Amino acid sequence: MKIGFNNEKYLTMQSQHIRERIEQFDDKLYLEFGGKLFDDYHASRVLPGFAPDSKLQMLLQLKDQAEIVIAINANHLHDNKMRSDLRISYDEEVLRLIDEFTCIGLYVGSVVITRYSGQREAKQLETKLKRRKIPVYRHYSIDGYPTNTKKIISKEGFGKNDYIKTSRPLVVVTAPGPGSGKMATCLSQLYHENCHGVKAGYAKFETFPIWNLSLNHPVNIAYEAATADLNDVNMIDPFHLSAYNEITVNYNRDIEIFPVLQHMFEEIYGMSPYKSPTDMGVNMAGLCISDDEACRYASNQEIIRRYFATKTRYVNDQCSEEELKKQELLMQQARITPMDRPCVKAAYEKEKSSKTFSGAIELEDGAIVTGKTSDFMGPCAAIVMNAIKYLANIPDEEILIDVESFSPIQTLKTAYLGSVNPRLHTNEMLIALSLSARTNPNARKALEQLSALKNTQAHITSRVSNVDLSLFTSLGIQITYEAQKG
C-alpha cells in the first residue's frame, strides 16, 4: 500500500493547533475527543501512513498539560453494551482505558457517569473506581435537552450535575463508545467553570469527515460507510459558508445541534466564540495528506469492505435493508463496484474454475495468490499457505505438511470436538506447519513470511468462521467475504 499521509507532520500540526486553542480561552480547554485513541484502524486504512495510535502520540506531546475525563452512559452500563471489536463490556472498557492511559504516563483525572438515575450497574462501577482511588462524578438527564437552553443553563439543568474538579489546562473528554455524553459533559463543565469565574473553552477533535476535503472525496465517503449504522450523513456546513463564504464539510448531527450550542455559548458567555460547526473542530488531518491518489484508492477499498460487512450483517438479520441500500448508494457515489477490489475479482475467477469455495489474497508487491477448498483445508487456510509459499519462493507444487499430519487434527475435530467440518482452519494449518518446520527447512522459511501478510487484502467466496476472522485480524490481513445465512 502506497503511503499517502505524513504522520510526523500531523503530530506536530495537531498538537500545536490544540495549544493555540487553549490560549484562546483562560488557559482551560475542554476537548471532546471522538473516535478511538489507541487503535484507530479505520483512519490508518483510509489514510495510509496514519499510525493507529497517532492521536495517542499527539496527546503524549501535551501530557504535561492534559488530563483525561472518561464519560460513560449509565444506560449503556444497564444494557451491558459491548465494544464489539474487543468483545468487552463498556464498564470493562472504562477500566481498560484507565490502565492503558496510566501505563503510558497520561493522567486520568476522573470518570463521569452520565444519565445517572441510580442504575445498579452504575453503582457497581462507582465502587470499582473508588477502590482504585479514581474520582467519580454523576451527571443527570435534563428534561428538554438539548433545545430548552434556558432550563439547561440553570440550576435545574447543568446546575444539578456534579462539578468535575480538574487541575490542568487541557481536559480531554473521551468515552468507551458513541452516545456516552461527551459533548454534554463538556458543556456542563463550561457552565460550572463560568460559575467559578473561569472562562473555559470547548473544541471538538473528530478526524472524520475531513472538513477541507470535498463532500464526494472517497475519504469522506468512507466515513459515511463506516457509520452507516448511525445514519451519519456528510453535508456542506451552511453556517461556515454563510460566515466565511468557504465550502467545508461536516456531518448532520453537528450541523443540526450547532444552533443550540451557539445559543448555549451565548447564554454562558454572552457571545459565541464559534460561527460554525467547522470552527469548533481542531482537525489537521486533511492538511497532512501527501498523496491524494493513494488515499483515494485506499478509501475506495474501505468502502467496498464496509459493503461486504454490512451485506453479511443484513443476511444474518443484524441490520436493516436501508443500511445495506445506503452502502450500495455510497459505492455508486464513489463510482466503484466490488469488482474494483482486485482480490474479489480473482476469488470469483478461482471459484468459477475450481467449482468450489475459493479465495484470493493481494500481496504488497501487487501479486495475487489464490487458493481453494480441498479435503484438508478451507479457502482461508489455503490462501495463507499459498501466499507464504510464494513469498518464500517455494514452488507451488511442493508439499510442506505431510498429508498424514492432517489426520490426527481432523480426527480430534470430528470425533472428539463435535465439528462436522474436518478441514483445517488457518490456525490449525499453521500449527501443523510449525510441527513440519522442525525437520523441513522450507516449512520454516514459509512461516518466517507471516509478518509480510500485514496490510494485505483478501477475499473469500464463502462465509468465514470466527476462528479464521480472528487469525486474519492478528496477521493484519484485511479480509472481505460473501454473505451466507448461518
Secondary structure, 3 states (H helix, E strand, C coil): CCCCECHHHHHHHHHHHHHHHHHHCCCCEEEEECCCCCCCHHHHHHCCCCCCCHHHHHHHCCCCCEEEEEEEEHHHHHCCCEECCCCEEHHHHHHHHHHHHHHCCCEEEEEEEECCCCCHHHHHHHHHHHHCCCCEEECCCCCCCCCCHHHHCCCCCHHHCCCCCCCCCEEEEECCCCCCCHHHHHHHHHHHHHHCCCCCEEEEECCCCCCCCCCCCHHHHHHHHHCHHHCCCEEECHHHHHHHCCCCEEEHHHHHHHHHHHHHHHHHHCCCCCCCHHHHECCCHHHHECCHHHHHHHHHHHHHHHHHHHHHHHHCCCCCHHHHHHHHHHHHHHCCCHHHCHHHHHHHHHHHHHCCCEEEEECCCCCEEEEECCCCECHHHHHHHHHHHHHCCCCCCCCCCCHHHHHHHHHHHHHHCCCCCCCECHHHHHHHHHHHCCCCHHHHHHHCCHHHHCCCEEEECCCCCHHHHHHHHHHCCEEEECCCCC
